[in-house]
Amino acid sequence: MTEEIQFLDNRARIHASSADTGDFALIESVAPAGSQPPLHVHRDEGEGFYVLEGELTLRVGDDTRTLHAGEFAFAPAGVPHTLRTGDGGARWLLVAGGRFEAFVRTVAAIAGEPDPIELTRIAAKHGIDLLGPPGMLPTQLAA
């Protein structure tokens, strides 16, 4: 059964949970134009992105790639990354581990949007280190 939740400015539909698969979650995400999460790194799990509609620019380490419908990219564990949706927003499938799914569920359960300090604390508890604010790129870490 698909579960739909609000995660920050994304509408997330969990099609398969890590409880279902024993390992990973399959999450459909819909975000408005210009949506961008904080620059972050997953300590233990990578993330796969498959675009269904719109445009998604994925920045992983020094690599920047703009994905369109039918294209896939992977952000490995331990590599700083972020993404930004195109002018028309985007809809994509995300394949991620159970810790990320738990992070999504925890943030979604908060009334309203968590403040940056709370979000950083929640992320760390789920194996995610927030490295900078929305808009910061991986290449700016060395600067």
Secondary structure, DSSP 8 states (H G I E B T S, - for coil): --EEEEETTEEEEEEE-HHHHSSEEEEEEEE-TT---EEEEESS--EEEEEEEEEEEEEETTEEEEEETT-EEEE-TTS-EEEEEEEEEEEEEEEEEHHHHHHHHHHHTSSS---HHHHHHHHHHTTEEEEEEET--GGGS--
